[in-house]
Amino acid sequence: MFDSQLPDKTLPSVIGEEEASFLELKAGQLRETNPDKARSTLVAAALGYLCHGHRDDAYTIQIQIGWILIDQQQFRAAQAHFDAVERAVDGDKLVASKRGLARAAVGFGKFDEALEQYSSALALCRAGRFTDYEYMITREMANAILDNPRNQGSPEEALRSQNRARQLFKEALSFSMDPEYVNLEYQAQVRCGLVQLERNAGNELTAQSHAFAAFRCALETERRTMADEVYNYLLETNVLSEAQCNAFRMDLLELHTNTAHIHRQGVDCE
């Protein structure tokens, strides 16, 4: 989308620098409700940044556009965006572009290519100490291993893939619990993945432990939709007793009650 070979001088633009920043913020608000409008708004913002010489901001936006396209399952278009960024950047943006290329490859069903991109991204993460990306990529890599049809060809292959994925999920969990980078929402997601993997491995008590911790993390985010999603997922796993499910339900109702006034004031507690 954006040519990496750009003149160094600042170019005139009808979009001011502040307006570009405003458009980027507006696009973030539109992403869930109107992704097409969000994409066009991001394009305008990126052009504004480019015309004022802010290439890094423009490439960051191009990565955002790529992820909107991933959400819309437009993997070819997303791949083009991430390819363009990959050729022009380094550091954390290079990691982000490789992560996007891996996700696009998963969308195409090219799991070997996806794992290569994830492995490359992880190596860059560890070299650059980009811990916030590291646990995301580790978890996504585990999911790619589980989703690869080739790993389901026999009980032995399925077991090997589940063990490998379980190890990666544990790594992702340790990253998400790092005191410097603690992320309760992500920790809840990783623990939810471990619930089923540990149960499949016959570790029922460990699975229950992850279930309790996942729900506790979701509650601590004080985001109702997050807590609802974790609760509903845990119900489907059948790892909890009826009494435990009822206790979780009471905690969930308490969260809804405690955040109701925030929701009425228009603050994002969802």
Contacts in CASP RR format, 6 or more apart in sequence:
PFRMAT RR
TARGET T0000
AUTHOR 0000-0000-0000
METHOD contacts of the structure
MODEL  1
MFDSQLPDKTLPSVIGEEEASFLELKAGQLRETNPDKARSTLVAAALGYL
CHGHRDDAYTIQIQIGWILIDQQQFRAAQAHFDAVERAVDGDKLVASKRG
LARAAVGFGKFDEALEQYSSALALCRAGRFTDYEYMITREMANAILDNPR
NQGSPEEALRSQNRARQLFKEALSFSMDPEYVNLEYQAQVRCGLVQLERN
AGNELTAQSHAFAAFRCALETERRTMADEVYNYLLETNVLSEAQCNAFRM
DLLELHTNTAHIHRQGVDCE
1 43 0 8 1.000
1 46 0 8 1.000
1 62 0 8 1.000
1 65 0 8 1.000
1 80 0 8 1.000
1 81 0 8 1.000
1 84 0 8 1.000
2 46 0 8 1.000
2 50 0 8 1.000
2 58 0 8 1.000
2 59 0 8 1.000
2 62 0 8 1.000
2 84 0 8 1.000
2 88 0 8 1.000
4 84 0 8 1.000
4 87 0 8 1.000
4 88 0 8 1.000
6 50 0 8 1.000
6 53 0 8 1.000
6 55 0 8 1.000
10 51 0 8 1.000
10 52 0 8 1.000
10 53 0 8 1.000
11 50 0 8 1.000
11 51 0 8 1.000
11 52 0 8 1.000
11 53 0 8 1.000
12 51 0 8 1.000
13 47 0 8 1.000
13 48 0 8 1.000
13 51 0 8 1.000
13 52 0 8 1.000
15 23 0 8 1.000
15 44 0 8 1.000
15 45 0 8 1.000
15 47 0 8 1.000
15 48 0 8 1.000
15 51 0 8 1.000
16 48 0 8 1.000
16 51 0 8 1.000
16 52 0 8 1.000
17 48 0 8 1.000
17 49 0 8 1.000
17 52 0 8 1.000
17 54 0 8 1.000
19 48 0 8 1.000
20 44 0 8 1.000
20 45 0 8 1.000
20 46 0 8 1.000
20 47 0 8 1.000
20 48 0 8 1.000
20 49 0 8 1.000
20 52 0 8 1.000
20 54 0 8 1.000
20 57 0 8 1.000
21 45 0 8 1.000
23 41 0 8 1.000
23 42 0 8 1.000
23 44 0 8 1.000
23 45 0 8 1.000
24 41 0 8 1.000
24 42 0 8 1.000
24 45 0 8 1.000
24 57 0 8 1.000
24 61 0 8 1.000
26 41 0 8 1.000
27 38 0 8 1.000
27 39 0 8 1.000
27 41 0 8 1.000
27 42 0 8 1.000
27 45 0 8 1.000
27 64 0 8 1.000
28 38 0 8 1.000
28 64 0 8 1.000
30 37 0 8 1.000
30 38 0 8 1.000
30 41 0 8 1.000
31 38 0 8 1.000
31 68 0 8 1.000
35 68 0 8 1.000
35 71 0 8 1.000
35 72 0 8 1.000
38 68 0 8 1.000
39 65 0 8 1.000
39 68 0 8 1.000
39 69 0 8 1.000
42 61 0 8 1.000
42 64 0 8 1.000
42 65 0 8 1.000
42 68 0 8 1.000
43 65 0 8 1.000
45 61 0 8 1.000
46 57 0 8 1.000
46 58 0 8 1.000
46 61 0 8 1.000
46 62 0 8 1.000
46 65 0 8 1.000
47 58 0 8 1.000
48 58 0 8 1.000
49 55 0 8 1.000
49 57 0 8 1.000
49 58 0 8 1.000
49 61 0 8 1.000
50 58 0 8 1.000
55 88 0 8 1.000
56 89 0 8 1.000
56 93 0 8 1.000
59 85 0 8 1.000
59 88 0 8 1.000
59 89 0 8 1.000
59 93 0 8 1.000
60 93 0 8 1.000
62 81 0 8 1.000
62 84 0 8 1.000
62 85 0 8 1.000
63 81 0 8 1.000
63 82 0 8 1.000
63 85 0 8 1.000
63 93 0 8 1.000
63 96 0 8 1.000
63 97 0 8 1.000
63 100 0 8 1.000
65 81 0 8 1.000
66 77 0 8 1.000
66 78 0 8 1.000
66 81 0 8 1.000
66 82 0 8 1.000
66 100 0 8 1.000
67 78 0 8 1.000
67 100 0 8 1.000
69 75 0 8 1.000
69 77 0 8 1.000
69 78 0 8 1.000
69 81 0 8 1.000
70 78 0 8 1.000
70 100 0 8 1.000
70 103 0 8 1.000
70 104 0 8 1.000
73 107 0 8 1.000
75 104 0 8 1.000
75 107 0 8 1.000
75 108 0 8 1.000
76 104 0 8 1.000
78 100 0 8 1.000
78 103 0 8 1.000
78 104 0 8 1.000
79 101 0 8 1.000
79 104 0 8 1.000
79 105 0 8 1.000
82 97 0 8 1.000
82 98 0 8 1.000
82 100 0 8 1.000
82 101 0 8 1.000
82 104 0 8 1.000
83 97 0 8 1.000
83 101 0 8 1.000
85 93 0 8 1.000
85 96 0 8 1.000
85 97 0 8 1.000
86 94 0 8 1.000
86 97 0 8 1.000
86 98 0 8 1.000
86 101 0 8 1.000
89 97 0 8 1.000
91 124 0 8 1.000
91 128 0 8 1.000
91 130 0 8 1.000
92 130 0 8 1.000
92 133 0 8 1.000
94 124 0 8 1.000
95 121 0 8 1.000
95 124 0 8 1.000
95 125 0 8 1.000
95 130 0 8 1.000
95 133 0 8 1.000
95 137 0 8 1.000
96 133 0 8 1.000
98 117 0 8 1.000
98 118 0 8 1.000
98 120 0 8 1.000
98 121 0 8 1.000
98 124 0 8 1.000
99 117 0 8 1.000
99 118 0 8 1.000
99 121 0 8 1.000
99 133 0 8 1.000
99 136 0 8 1.000
99 137 0 8 1.000
99 140 0 8 1.000
100 117 0 8 1.000
101 117 0 8 1.000
102 113 0 8 1.000
102 114 0 8 1.000
102 115 0 8 1.000
102 117 0 8 1.000
102 118 0 8 1.000
102 121 0 8 1.000
102 137 0 8 1.000
102 140 0 8 1.000
102 141 0 8 1.000
102 144 0 8 1.000
103 114 0 8 1.000
103 140 0 8 1.000
105 111 0 8 1.000
105 113 0 8 1.000
105 114 0 8 1.000
105 117 0 8 1.000
106 114 0 8 1.000
106 144 0 8 1.000
106 147 0 8 1.000
111 144 0 8 1.000
111 145 0 8 1.000
111 147 0 8 1.000
111 148 0 8 1.000
111 149 0 8 1.000
111 150 0 8 1.000
114 144 0 8 1.000
115 141 0 8 1.000
115 144 0 8 1.000
115 145 0 8 1.000
118 137 0 8 1.000
118 140 0 8 1.000
118 141 0 8 1.000
118 144 0 8 1.000
119 141 0 8 1.000
121 133 0 8 1.000
121 137 0 8 1.000
122 134 0 8 1.000
122 137 0 8 1.000
122 138 0 8 1.000
122 141 0 8 1.000
124 130 0 8 1.000
125 131 0 8 1.000
125 133 0 8 1.000
125 134 0 8 1.000
125 137 0 8 1.000
126 134 0 8 1.000
131 175 0 8 1.000
131 178 0 8 1.000
131 180 0 8 1.000
131 181 0 8 1.000
132 181 0 8 1.000
132 183 0 8 1.000
134 175 0 8 1.000
135 171 0 8 1.000
135 172 0 8 1.000
135 173 0 8 1.000
135 175 0 8 1.000
135 176 0 8 1.000
135 181 0 8 1.000
135 183 0 8 1.000
135 186 0 8 1.000
135 190 0 8 1.000
136 172 0 8 1.000
136 186 0 8 1.000
138 168 0 8 1.000
138 169 0 8 1.000
138 171 0 8 1.000
138 172 0 8 1.000
138 175 0 8 1.000
139 168 0 8 1.000
139 169 0 8 1.000
139 172 0 8 1.000
139 186 0 8 1.000
139 189 0 8 1.000
139 190 0 8 1.000
141 168 0 8 1.000
142 164 0 8 1.000
142 165 0 8 1.000
142 166 0 8 1.000
142 168 0 8 1.000
142 169 0 8 1.000
142 172 0 8 1.000
143 165 0 8 1.000
145 151 0 8 1.000
145 161 0 8 1.000
145 164 0 8 1.000
145 165 0 8 1.000
145 168 0 8 1.000
146 161 0 8 1.000
146 162 0 8 1.000
146 165 0 8 1.000
148 161 0 8 1.000
150 157 0 8 1.000
151 157 0 8 1.000
151 158 0 8 1.000
151 160 0 8 1.000
151 161 0 8 1.000
152 158 0 8 1.000
152 161 0 8 1.000
162 197 0 8 1.000
162 200 0 8 1.000
162 201 0 8 1.000
163 201 0 8 1.000
165 197 0 8 1.000
166 194 0 8 1.000
166 197 0 8 1.000
166 198 0 8 1.000
166 201 0 8 1.000
169 190 0 8 1.000
169 193 0 8 1.000
169 194 0 8 1.000
169 197 0 8 1.000
170 194 0 8 1.000
172 190 0 8 1.000
173 187 0 8 1.000
173 190 0 8 1.000
173 191 0 8 1.000
173 194 0 8 1.000
175 181 0 8 1.000
176 182 0 8 1.000
176 183 0 8 1.000
176 186 0 8 1.000
176 187 0 8 1.000
176 190 0 8 1.000
177 187 0 8 1.000
184 217 0 8 1.000
184 218 0 8 1.000
184 220 0 8 1.000
184 221 0 8 1.000
185 217 0 8 1.000
185 218 0 8 1.000
185 221 0 8 1.000
185 223 0 8 1.000
185 226 0 8 1.000
187 213 0 8 1.000
187 214 0 8 1.000
187 217 0 8 1.000
188 214 0 8 1.000
188 215 0 8 1.000
188 217 0 8 1.000
188 218 0 8 1.000
188 221 0 8 1.000
188 226 0 8 1.000
188 230 0 8 1.000
189 214 0 8 1.000
191 210 0 8 1.000
191 211 0 8 1.000
191 213 0 8 1.000
191 214 0 8 1.000
191 217 0 8 1.000
192 210 0 8 1.000
192 214 0 8 1.000
192 230 0 8 1.000
192 233 0 8 1.000
192 234 0 8 1.000
193 210 0 8 1.000
194 206 0 8 1.000
194 207 0 8 1.000
194 210 0 8 1.000
195 207 0 8 1.000
195 210 0 8 1.000
195 211 0 8 1.000
195 214 0 8 1.000
195 234 0 8 1.000
195 237 0 8 1.000
195 239 0 8 1.000
196 207 0 8 1.000
196 237 0 8 1.000
198 204 0 8 1.000
198 206 0 8 1.000
198 207 0 8 1.000
198 210 0 8 1.000
199 207 0 8 1.000
199 237 0 8 1.000
199 239 0 8 1.000
204 239 0 8 1.000
207 237 0 8 1.000
207 239 0 8 1.000
208 239 0 8 1.000
208 240 0 8 1.000
211 234 0 8 1.000
211 237 0 8 1.000
211 239 0 8 1.000
211 240 0 8 1.000
214 230 0 8 1.000
214 234 0 8 1.000
215 227 0 8 1.000
215 230 0 8 1.000
215 231 0 8 1.000
215 234 0 8 1.000
215 248 0 8 1.000
215 251 0 8 1.000
217 230 0 8 1.000
218 226 0 8 1.000
218 227 0 8 1.000
218 229 0 8 1.000
218 230 0 8 1.000
218 231 0 8 1.000
219 227 0 8 1.000
219 251 0 8 1.000
219 252 0 8 1.000
219 255 0 8 1.000
221 227 0 8 1.000
222 255 0 8 1.000
222 258 0 8 1.000
222 259 0 8 1.000
222 269 0 8 1.000
223 269 0 8 1.000
223 270 0 8 1.000
224 255 0 8 1.000
224 256 0 8 1.000
224 259 0 8 1.000
224 263 0 8 1.000
224 269 0 8 1.000
224 270 0 8 1.000
225 270 0 8 1.000
227 252 0 8 1.000
227 255 0 8 1.000
228 252 0 8 1.000
231 248 0 8 1.000
231 249 0 8 1.000
231 252 0 8 1.000
234 240 0 8 1.000
234 245 0 8 1.000
234 248 0 8 1.000
235 245 0 8 1.000
240 248 0 8 1.000
259 269 0 8 1.000
262 269 0 8 1.000
263 269 0 8 1.000
263 270 0 8 1.000
END
